């Protein structure tokens, strides 16, 4: 069985680094461009970047991501607020759902997050998402147990 060749995770970075290696071996810019299937302009830009910022500048850098909407201080207060329980913020029952967390964050900090993002915030704190169990308030547990015993104990 033959192994398929798997492209490197960041093939563009590999291509830029290969161009630099060929440059160091004395290859001409146009020959490097032709060998790597890119324009001479691209090779020129890579080399300029490497000369001005160092070869490390040719390596891939992940985008920084969004700037958090709330401060580090507010983030630090978040676990303690969750520990107070949902009822402390006017919710019925102590269960924290992502919608409730989003509402609490908006109440406390004036920051609006989508409930789906709150799931990530909770996961980062090792909090599990909780879903309320909806049961009728007039539910009679003794009557249910008796009915089950009569119908399922055979």
Secondary structure per residue as TSV (DSSP state, phi and psi in degrees):
chain	resnum	aa	ss	phi	psi
A	1	X	-	360.0	129.7
A	2	X	-	-90.7	144.1
A	3	X	-	-87.6	128.1
A	4	X	-	-72.6	141.8
A	5	X	-	-77.8	129.1
A	6	X	-	-99.1	126.5
A	7	X	-	-66.3	147.5
A	8	X	-	-58.8	156.3
A	9	X	T	-54.7	-42.4
A	10	X	T	-124.8	85.4
A	11	X	H	-66.5	-27.2
A	12	X	H	-66.3	-41.7
A	13	X	H	-61.9	-44.5
A	14	X	H	-58.4	-40.9
A	15	X	H	-65.1	-43.1
A	16	X	H	-63.8	-41.8
A	17	X	H	-67.0	-37.9
A	18	X	H	-62.9	-41.2
A	19	X	H	-59.6	-42.3
A	20	X	H	-65.5	-40.7
A	21	X	H	-62.0	-43.5
A	22	X	H	-64.7	-37.8
A	23	X	H	-60.8	-43.7
A	24	X	H	-66.2	-26.3
A	25	X	T	-82.4	-2.7
A	26	X	T	98.1	8.9
A	27	X	-	-66.7	150.3
A	28	X	-	-81.9	152.4
A	29	X	H	-56.3	-44.1
A	30	X	H	-67.0	-33.2
A	31	X	H	-71.3	-37.2
A	32	X	H	-64.5	-46.1
A	33	X	H	-58.4	-45.5
A	34	X	H	-65.1	-43.7
A	35	X	H	-63.9	-34.6
A	36	X	H	-97.1	-3.8
A	37	X	T	71.6	37.0
A	38	X	-	-129.0	174.4
A	39	X	-	-82.2	158.6
A	40	X	H	-63.9	-32.9
A	41	X	H	-61.2	-40.1
A	42	X	H	-64.0	-45.9
A	43	X	H	-61.4	-41.5
A	44	X	H	-60.2	-43.7
A	45	X	H	-63.9	-41.5
A	46	X	H	-61.2	-44.7
A	47	X	H	-67.7	-37.6
A	48	X	H	-62.8	-45.0
A	49	X	H	-61.4	-43.9
A	50	X	H	-64.3	-40.0
A	51	X	H	-66.7	-42.2
A	52	X	H	-80.1	-36.6
A	53	X	H	-116.8	-4.1
A	54	X	-	96.0	159.4
A	55	X	G	-61.7	-28.8
A	56	X	G	-58.8	-25.5
A	57	X	G	-66.6	-17.3
A	58	X	G	-79.6	-13.3
A	59	X	S	-77.7	153.3
A	60	X	-	-67.3	137.7
A	61	X	-	-124.3	125.9
A	62	X	-	-66.1	146.2
A	63	X	-	-62.5	148.0
A	64	X	-	-68.0	-21.9
A	65	X	-	89.2	173.7
A	66	X	-	-72.7	149.4
A	67	X	-	-77.3	129.6
A	68	X	-	-57.0	144.2
A	69	X	S	-78.1	-20.4
A	70	X	S	-118.8	156.1
A	71	X	-	-74.9	167.4
A	72	X	H	-61.0	-37.1
A	73	X	H	-64.1	-43.7
A	74	X	H	-64.7	-41.2
A	75	X	H	-61.9	-36.7
A	76	X	H	-67.6	-29.8
A	77	X	H	-77.4	-21.5
A	78	X	H	-54.9	-49.8
A	79	X	H	-59.9	-39.6
A	80	X	H	-65.4	-37.2
A	81	X	H	-65.7	-40.2
A	82	X	H	-62.6	-38.0
A	83	X	H	-63.5	-25.8
A	84	X	H	-64.7	-24.1
A	85	X	-	93.6	156.0
A	86	X	G	-65.7	-33.2
A	87	X	G	-63.6	-28.4
A	88	X	G	-64.0	-16.3
A	89	X	G	-112.3	18.1
A	90	X	T	90.6	6.8
A	91	X	-	-89.0	151.9
A	92	X	S	-88.4	119.8
A	93	X	S	90.8	156.4
A	94	X	S	-91.0	9.2
A	95	X	-	-79.9	131.1
A	96	X	-	-96.8	114.3
A	97	X	-	-102.3	165.8
A	98	X	H	-64.4	-34.4
A	99	X	H	-65.4	-40.6
A	100	X	H	-67.1	-40.8
A	101	X	H	-61.9	-43.9
A	102	X	H	-60.0	-42.4
A	103	X	H	-66.7	-42.0
A	104	X	H	-64.1	-42.5
A	105	X	H	-62.0	-40.6
A	106	X	H	-67.3	-41.0
A	107	X	H	-62.4	-46.6
A	108	X	H	-79.3	-37.8
A	109	X	H	-120.1	-5.9
A	110	X	S	69.9	21.6
A	111	X	-	-110.2	129.4
A	112	X	-	-101.8	119.1
A	113	X	-	-120.4	146.5
A	114	X	-	-72.2	142.5
A	115	X	H	-53.2	-33.7
A	116	X	H	-64.1	-34.6
A	117	X	H	-71.5	-32.3
A	118	X	H	-63.4	-29.6
A	119	X	H	-59.5	-42.5
A	120	X	H	-65.6	-42.1
A	121	X	H	-60.0	-42.6
A	122	X	H	-67.5	-41.5
A	123	X	H	-61.6	-40.2
A	124	X	H	-62.5	-27.0
A	125	X	T	-91.4	1.9
A	126	X	T	67.7	25.7
A	127	X	-	-89.7	137.3
A	128	X	-	-90.9	145.4
A	129	X	-	-68.9	135.3
A	130	X	-	-113.0	144.3
A	131	X	-	-122.5	129.0
A	132	X	-	-67.6	141.2
A	133	X	-	-88.6	120.2
A	134	X	-	-92.5	112.6
A	135	X	-	-127.1	148.0
A	136	X	-	-63.6	141.1
A	137	X	T	-70.2	-25.4
A	138	X	T	-90.0	11.9
A	139	X	-	-62.0	133.1
A	140	X	-	-110.3	99.7
A	141	X	H	-61.4	-38.0
A	142	X	H	-64.2	-43.2
A	143	X	H	-65.2	-37.3
A	144	X	H	-65.7	-45.4
A	145	X	H	-60.4	-44.8
A	146	X	H	-61.8	-44.7
A	147	X	H	-61.5	-43.2
A	148	X	H	-63.1	-40.8
A	149	X	H	-63.7	-39.9
A	150	X	H	-68.9	-36.1
A	151	X	H	-97.2	-20.9
A	152	X	H	-116.5	-8.8
A	153	X	-	-89.3	97.9
A	154	X	-	-119.1	360.0
